[in-house]
Every structure is written in structure tokens, then in C-alpha cells.
Amino acid sequence: MTESLIGQPTLWKRMKHGVLAAMDQRISIGFQIPTMSKEEIASYIKHHLTIPGRSDPLFSDDAVDLIHLTSRGLPRSVNNIALQSLIAALADEKSIVDESSTRIAITETHATE
């Protein structure tokens, strides 16, 4: 049986110490996904929006900057904040995700973590 810890940096760090050390000794391959730059995050978001057919910009530059800063470039965090930003913009009937929608999203995502 193979299990995946991909995208679990916190768990990976915890395994190095204490009661999880025995489990860490049984893992034969390790890889850490590098964080994304601001430009990579902008491209990542744009790519995910083109999949359902969106071609025009949906996130303002300020929103992308804030997503980059808050997510620390971690893909799962980018996904969570971007999704919540979209929901916040929709709730406010905005046609573009701006910095204020992203600030609301960050408050929501960090309240549940």
C-alpha cells in the first residue's frame, strides 16, 4: 500500500520528531513542491480560469499580490484563497475579484484553519 503526503509540509515536519519518527523512517522517497512566485500564481490562476472557458482577467493585480503574500506560494493555499475570493466577489455582485474581496476571503480561510 502506498500513501501520499504530497502537499502536507506541516505533517512532513512533524514526522521528523517524536512519536511519528518511526513512520518517517519507513518513507523511502521524499519531495517538497517548491513555492510559487507571484508571476507563477498569476499564471496558475489564469490557467485554472481558462479551463471552464474564461479568457478575460477575473482577478485584479492587487488581489493576486495579496494571494501571493498570504499563501506564501503554497498551491493549496492559493486555491483556497482564490476560491473564497471568487465567492466574496460574487456575494458583493462584483465583476472582478479585487483586493477587498481577497481580504474577506483571507479572513474566512484563516478563521477555519
Disulfide bonds with the S-S distance in Angstrom:
none
